[in-house]
Amino acid sequence: MSGMQVVVVFDGARQGTNEEREPQGLQIIFADSGTTADTIIERLVAKYIPERPMRVVSADGMVRETILSLGAEWFSPEMLRSLCDGAETSMRARLA
């Protein structure tokens, strides 16, 4: 609803890194058993921050410190919830 590209990274794929995409929208990555979601997030930020602004949502303090040092913005899960609630309210108002 915000118009931003969203990438969600989860721990725990059983065999290899799996990825799903929707055109113009959500991308979901499942880390393989030898890699953590945190590592993938940090690699994505390091790779793409020179090209575009990035925001990372994580409750992990080490991820927060790493992505901030790379130049990305950090949001807590609670901050994300607030942004989502605001986007939903705005969308409902436009539809009404």
Steps between C-alpha positions, in 0.01 A plus 500: 500500500797731551643451153829371641665179391487253789738210558429262788776263613434196717729243661451134435473366148582131506697474176659803342386858500148534362353817356151603395403822321188681399536744211516860625479392860602261766814286492541221757833330567543190718860455616652156463607303806861623472413871485298719731241754396714761677793423270284530190356832620847639566622385156199656326558831675872499419424426134210739437553797736726679247212490249193578711386592848411200712304437818547185704259372762658275761479440872862382498742756646802375304311524171396854596860604566629341178240647266527844661879491448435417133270801462152344509215611723385271781145447627382288788215254439276735699592789271413283198164415652427871542596570137277214380209624710544849355516369143184295556315800646608714206392236248161458665449878494581512127259215429217655702 
